[in-house]
Amino acid sequence: MTTTRILLVDDHTLFRSGLKALLQRQSDFEIVGEAADGLEGVKLCEQLKPDVVLLDLDMPQMNGREALAQILVTQPQLAVLMLTVSEDGEDLAECLKTGARGYLLKNINADFLLESIRRAVEGDSVLSPEMTSKLLLQLRGGEASRSKRAGVEQLTQREREILAWLSRGISNKEIARSLDLAESTIKVHVQNILRKLNLNGRVQAALFAVEHGLDKLP
């Protein structure tokens, strides 16, 4: 079994301890380090090369948004999940735009957190259910949403079909099985969709599909 190496970055010692205890009970997870502020988190990321970072937003020394940006400069493919109490739509949009793989609220249940980490490692974007509508409002209200409409015309028929599957939260493996295609082929199509629509991940793609009426399967 492949072990996922996780770095925890949160200034609340008690919360971090509880989180560590939960994750250590999973045979496929390994906690490789802990940091109490963003600056220390950036340094440990460079030293430890984790697979996943669970990153708080409001911390001393360097906040989570700044730490996220610095981490992704040197490790752009790293799965960084924001784990925060902030339900602010602008925080959500900024973190996803910077490249966070997900945005999770600290009130989620344990099973959802564990599933989210595993999905993030596989390349999926993850989002607390409460934040979905707020992300949609950000997409609707911003200039970026209007500029993306032109990208729809660049999508092939197959890409439109896969975009509709994405709107249902279906994984690459499940889409591949439904369309009788290789999972690697689906992954390439998803990457092309994100590039053409200038989106940062599957969550944004799903919401974009719903917003623009592209969520209907043929």
C-alpha positions as CSV (number, residue, x, y, z in Angstrom):
1,M,0.0,0.0,0.0
2,T,1.3,3.5,-0.9
3,T,1.7,5.8,2.0
4,T,0.6,9.4,1.8
5,R,3.0,11.7,3.6
6,I,1.2,14.6,5.2
7,L,2.4,17.9,6.7
8,L,0.2,19.8,9.2
9,V,0.3,23.6,9.4
10,D,-1.9,25.1,12.0
11,D,-1.2,27.4,15.0
12,H,-3.7,25.8,17.3
13,T,-1.8,23.1,19.1
14,L,-4.9,21.3,20.4
15,F,-6.6,21.1,17.0
16,R,-3.3,20.0,15.4
17,S,-2.9,17.2,18.0
18,G,-6.4,16.0,17.4
19,L,-6.0,16.0,13.7
20,K,-2.7,14.2,14.0
21,A,-4.3,11.5,16.2
22,L,-7.1,11.0,13.6
23,L,-4.8,10.7,10.6
24,Q,-2.3,8.4,12.3
25,R,-5.0,5.8,12.8
26,Q,-5.1,5.4,9.0
27,S,-2.7,2.8,7.7
28,D,-2.1,4.7,4.4
29,F,-1.3,8.1,6.1
30,E,2.0,9.2,7.6
31,I,2.4,12.5,9.4
32,V,5.9,13.7,8.4
33,G,5.9,17.1,10.2
34,E,4.0,19.8,12.0
35,A,4.3,23.6,11.8
36,A,2.7,26.3,14.0
37,D,2.9,29.1,11.5
38,G,3.0,29.7,7.7
39,L,6.7,30.5,7.6
40,E,7.7,27.3,9.4
41,G,5.3,25.5,7.1
42,V,7.0,26.7,4.0
43,K,10.4,25.7,5.3
44,L,9.2,22.2,6.3
45,C,7.6,21.8,2.9
46,E,10.9,22.4,1.2
47,Q,12.7,20.0,3.6
48,L,10.2,17.1,3.9
49,K,8.6,17.1,0.4
50,P,5.2,15.8,1.6
51,D,2.4,14.6,-0.7
52,V,-0.3,16.6,1.1
53,V,-0.3,19.8,3.2
54,L,-3.2,20.6,5.4
55,L,-2.9,24.4,5.8
56,D,-4.8,26.8,8.0
57,L,-5.5,30.4,6.9
58,D,-5.1,32.7,9.9
59,M,-1.7,32.1,11.4
60,P,1.2,34.3,12.8
61,Q,4.4,35.0,11.0
62,M,2.9,34.2,7.6
63,N,-0.8,33.6,6.8
64,G,-2.1,30.6,4.9
65,R,-2.6,32.5,1.6
66,E,1.0,33.7,1.6
67,A,2.3,30.3,2.6
68,L,0.2,28.6,-0.1
69,A,1.7,30.9,-2.8
70,Q,5.3,30.3,-1.7
71,I,4.8,26.5,-1.4
72,L,3.4,26.2,-4.9
73,V,6.3,28.3,-6.4
74,T,8.7,25.4,-5.8
75,Q,6.2,22.5,-5.7
76,P,3.4,23.4,-8.1
77,Q,2.0,19.9,-8.2
78,L,1.7,19.5,-4.4
79,A,-1.8,18.8,-3.0
80,V,-2.4,21.7,-0.6
81,L,-5.7,21.6,1.2
82,M,-6.9,24.7,3.1
83,L,-8.4,23.6,6.4
84,T,-10.0,26.6,8.0
85,V,-12.9,28.2,9.9
86,S,-13.2,31.0,7.3
87,E,-16.4,30.7,5.2
88,D,-15.5,33.9,3.3
89,G,-16.1,33.6,-0.4
90,E,-13.2,35.8,-1.2
91,D,-10.8,33.7,0.8
92,L,-12.1,30.6,-1.0
93,A,-11.8,32.1,-4.5
94,E,-8.3,33.5,-3.8
95,C,-7.0,30.2,-2.4
96,L,-8.4,28.2,-5.4
97,K,-7.0,30.8,-7.8
98,T,-3.6,30.5,-6.2
99,G,-3.7,26.7,-6.7
100,A,-5.0,25.1,-3.6
101,R,-6.3,21.6,-4.3
102,G,-9.2,22.1,-1.9
103,Y,-10.9,24.2,0.7
104,L,-12.3,22.5,3.7
105,L,-14.0,23.9,6.8
106,K,-12.9,22.6,10.2
107,N,-16.4,21.6,11.1
108,I,-16.4,18.7,8.5
109,N,-16.8,15.2,9.8
110,A,-13.8,12.9,10.0
111,D,-14.9,10.6,7.2
112,F,-15.3,13.5,4.8
113,L,-11.8,14.8,5.7
114,L,-10.2,11.4,5.1
115,E,-12.0,10.9,1.8
116,S,-11.0,14.4,0.7
117,I,-7.3,13.8,1.4
118,R,-7.4,10.6,-0.6
119,R,-9.2,12.2,-3.5
120,A,-6.7,15.1,-3.5
121,V,-3.8,12.7,-3.8
122,E,-5.5,11.2,-6.9
123,G,-5.7,14.7,-8.4
124,D,-9.2,15.7,-7.6
125,S,-10.3,19.0,-6.2
126,V,-12.3,19.0,-2.9
127,L,-14.6,21.5,-1.3
128,S,-16.7,21.6,1.8
129,P,-20.4,21.4,0.7
130,E,-21.2,24.7,2.4
131,M,-18.7,26.5,0.2
132,T,-20.1,25.4,-3.1
133,S,-22.7,28.1,-3.4
134,K,-20.2,30.8,-2.4
135,L,-17.8,29.7,-5.1
136,L,-20.6,29.8,-7.6
137,L,-21.4,33.4,-6.5
138,Q,-17.7,34.3,-7.0
139,L,-17.7,32.9,-10.5
140,R,-20.9,34.6,-11.4
141,G,-19.9,37.9,-10.0
142,G,-16.4,38.2,-11.4
143,E,-15.1,39.3,-14.8
144,A,-13.2,36.0,-15.0
145,S,-16.5,34.1,-15.4
146,R,-17.5,36.2,-18.4
147,S,-14.1,35.9,-20.0
148,K,-14.3,32.1,-19.8
149,R,-17.4,31.8,-22.0
150,A,-15.2,32.2,-25.1
151,G,-13.4,29.1,-24.0
152,V,-16.6,27.0,-24.3
153,E,-16.4,27.4,-28.1
154,Q,-13.0,25.7,-28.1
155,L,-14.2,22.6,-26.4
156,T,-14.6,19.4,-28.5
157,Q,-17.7,17.3,-28.3
158,R,-15.9,14.7,-26.2
159,E,-14.6,17.5,-23.8
160,R,-18.2,18.8,-23.5
161,E,-19.4,15.3,-22.6
162,I,-16.6,14.9,-20.0
163,L,-17.4,18.3,-18.6
164,A,-21.0,17.2,-18.0
165,W,-19.7,14.1,-16.1
166,L,-17.4,16.4,-14.0
167,S,-20.5,18.4,-13.0
168,R,-21.7,15.3,-11.2
169,G,-18.5,14.9,-9.2
170,I,-17.5,11.7,-11.0
171,S,-13.9,10.6,-10.7
172,N,-11.7,10.0,-13.8
173,K,-11.9,6.2,-13.2
174,E,-15.7,6.2,-13.2
175,I,-15.9,8.4,-16.3
176,A,-13.4,6.2,-18.1
177,R,-15.5,3.1,-17.2
178,S,-18.8,4.8,-18.4
179,L,-17.2,5.9,-21.7
180,D,-15.2,2.8,-22.2
181,L,-12.0,4.8,-22.4
182,A,-8.6,4.7,-20.7
183,E,-8.3,6.6,-17.5
184,S,-5.2,8.3,-18.8
185,T,-7.3,9.5,-21.8
186,I,-9.9,11.1,-19.5
187,K,-7.1,12.8,-17.5
188,V,-5.8,14.4,-20.7
189,H,-9.3,15.6,-21.6
190,V,-9.8,17.1,-18.1
191,Q,-6.5,18.9,-18.4
192,N,-7.5,20.3,-21.8
193,I,-10.9,21.4,-20.4
194,L,-9.3,23.3,-17.5
195,R,-6.8,24.9,-19.8
196,K,-9.3,26.1,-22.4
197,L,-11.7,27.4,-19.7
198,N,-8.9,28.9,-17.6
199,L,-10.1,27.0,-14.5
200,N,-8.1,25.9,-11.5
201,G,-9.6,22.5,-10.8
202,R,-12.4,20.0,-11.1
203,V,-14.6,21.8,-8.6
204,Q,-14.5,25.0,-10.6
205,A,-15.2,23.0,-13.8
206,A,-18.2,21.4,-12.2
207,L,-19.7,24.7,-11.1
208,F,-18.9,26.3,-14.5
209,A,-20.7,23.5,-16.2
210,V,-23.9,24.0,-14.1
211,E,-23.7,27.7,-14.4
212,H,-23.5,27.6,-18.3
213,G,-25.9,24.8,-18.9
214,L,-23.2,22.3,-19.8
215,D,-24.1,19.7,-17.2
216,K,-26.5,17.7,-19.4
217,L,-25.2,14.3,-20.6
218,P,-26.0,13.3,-24.2
